[in-house]
Amino acid sequence: MHIAPIPYPHDVSDGHVVLRPHRMSDAPALAEAVRESVATVGRWQDWCHAGYSEADATTWIDTCRRHWLTGEGNEFLVFDATTDTLLGGMGVNHLNHEHRFANLGYWVRESAQGKGIATRAGRLAARFALETVQVSRLEIVAAHDNLASRRTAERIGGSFEGMLRNRLVLKGMPVDAAMYSIVADQPADAHIRSIST
C-alpha cells in the first residue's frame, strides 16, 4: 500500500511552544540538549548518553527526514515560541497505517523540565496525529517507574489501559510499562488517574 507523505507543517504552536520537523542545522543544539539531559532523560532512553555527538544528531535528523518522506513517522523538535531555544523532542512514530494507530514519544531537556513543556507539546502533537495524520488511536508507553512521563501522558489526555509485562527494554533489561491511549472520539476528561496503582 502506497502511503502519501504528510507535508511539513509550519504552524504547530500554542503560542508558548512550537513543534517543527528537524533541520540539519539543528544538530549542534540537539546534541547539546541530549548531553545535558543524561541524568534524567538518559535514565529512560538508551540513546541519551554522555557521548552523544553532533554526528549522532545528524544521523537521527536524516532518519527523521526520511520517515516524513516515506510516511513512517513524524518527528518534531520542540522550541520555545519566544526565544527559539530547543526544549526537547516529540514524535508521532511507529505508524500502523492498516489499523490507523501510532505511538507518541517525548522528551524534554533537563534545564526545561518541570515547566509543562511536554504537556503543551504533547497536546499539540496529539491533535496533529488525530487531525492531520488521521490515526484513530494514539498510544503512549512509559516504563512503570517513569512517573514523570506517566503524569505527562495523563495530562495530555491519555487513558490508562494497563501494565504491560516486559514491554520495554532499558539498559538491556526488559521492564514493565504502562499503556495509555488517546482516541479520536475521546471526551477531553476521559483519562483515568492511575499512577498510584
Beta strands, then each sheet from edge to edge (+ up, - down):
strand 1: 12-13
strand 2: 17-21
strand 3: 74-80
strand 4: 86-96
strand 5: 101-108
strand 6: 137-143
strand 7: 159-170
strand 8: 173-183
sheet 1: 1+ 2- 3+ 4- 5+ 6+ 8- 7+
end
